[in-house]
Amino acid sequence: MIILAFDMVLDKLSESLKNTLQKIAKAVFVDEKLINELVKDIQRALLQADVNVQLVFDLTKKIKERAKESSRLTKREQLINIVYEELTNFLGKEKSEIKITPGLKVMFLGLFGSGKTTTIGKLAFYYSKRGYKVCTLGLDVHRPAAPEQLEQVSKQANVQCFVDKKEKNPLKIYNKFKDELKKYDIVLIDTSGRDALSKDLIEEIEELNEEIKPEERILVISGDIGQAAQKQAEQFHKSCSITGIIATKLDGTAKAGGALTSCAVTKAPIKFIGVGEKIDDIEIFNPPGFVGRMLGMGDLEALLEKAKTVIKEEEAEDLGKRFLKGEFNLIDLYEQMEAMSKMGPLGKIIDMVPGFSQLKLPKDMLKVQEDKLKCWRHAMDSMNKEELEDPELIDRQRIERISKGSGVKTSEIRDLIKHYKQSKKLMKMVKGEKGMEKMMKKFQQGQFKLK
């Protein structure tokens, strides 16, 4: 089981793969030279990410063998599908979520500084937002500020936190709150960070595991730990039989590949990944979606999951129908922009939309687009209901009035109207399967450009 850091790998591996897949798309037929080139690109990117050498060669060997043995060798789509399937299998094949059962107890294990407490706060927020009654329990008695930190992240997640700052025996703390914990759907248990090779700390975690009998035992491992993680993971698994992994700090420049490759010894699936510092910067690890993003195919499942937290399902369905019919107005566009701004950075959202990640938009351009959204929202606030419902009415005089009322330049308002008209045109193009095919061809030919 392995996972790769988003910012680092999706900037390198993804770029390499997309370039190679574009060569495949433009090739008249697939030959051995093209296959070898694809394999070398994958090997280079994975090895640069510090992924175990043997695993890299095992993966690329499978891709090469399947590509050569395929009876449809000349089919470009077949080669792309082989790459997609093998990369998905390499990363775990399918997502493995934490199964919620009544009174679920989840115990978190990990080294010092791995991000356990922060991760607990994120998961508490994640599950409480989905209607579960969640609490946290602090059994880290060795780090002085541990109870305060758990209280802080629990407050951010708006969940109950149980700690005893005076007691130094974690088992006594658990027994003290044992009956209270039965009132909750999910109990997230923080334990002391430890070197898994330290005998006294291992005895402590084994005793806790035996007494608490948690249904899930999650190993939290940092993306910057390096190759040393293998022995640590082996010992944690031997002591507590790890049921899942959460990888943290995947938003920086840590190589991550080697550290998380070593977690393969536990044979436990990666359940979640931490992708930022905010309380909601955590995602269920979904190998097909992850690979989809790397290959520029998008990840609609993750996009919809994010959308559910900011817009009601029935509202989204109604808005979606109007967009596809090309019947939306500026109020609808405004709502869509509001929802997108709540879903996170535009760059991450674009990676989830099929086709859009292939546009290779520079980061500075994405920043400009985010700034434009803020500007356009100000302009819309200065429009009247008539103008919002029928943007065709907005002429030069109205633009000047809106500009004065909002403090937004007239050129920005014209860009907004232009964006609205282009969106309507685009939605009409994607209406129906043929429209989508036509649009994707335009993407591949580089005919769509954002200004």
Secondary structure, DSSP 8 states (H G I E B T S, - for coil): -----HHHHHHHHHHHHHHHHHHHHH-SS--HHHHHHHHHHHHHHHHHTT--HHHHHHHHHHHHHHHHH-TTTT-HHHHHHHHHHHHHHHTTSS-------TTEEEEEE--TTS-HHHHHHHHHHHHHTTT--EEEEEE--SSTTHHHHHHHHHHHHT-EEE--SS---HHHHHHHHHHHHTT-SEEEEEE----TT-HHHHHHHHHHHHHH--SEEEEEEETT--TTHHHHHHHHHHHH---EEEEE-TTSS---HHHHHGGGGGT--EEEEE-SSSTT-EEE--HHHHHHHHTT---HHHHHHHHHTTS-HHHHHHHHHHHHHT---HHHHHHHHHHHHHH--HHHHHHHSTTGGGG---HHHHHHHHHHHHHHHHHHHTS-HHHHH-GGG--HHHHHHHHHHH---HHHHHHHHHHHHHHHHHHHHHSSHHHHHHHHHHHHTT-----
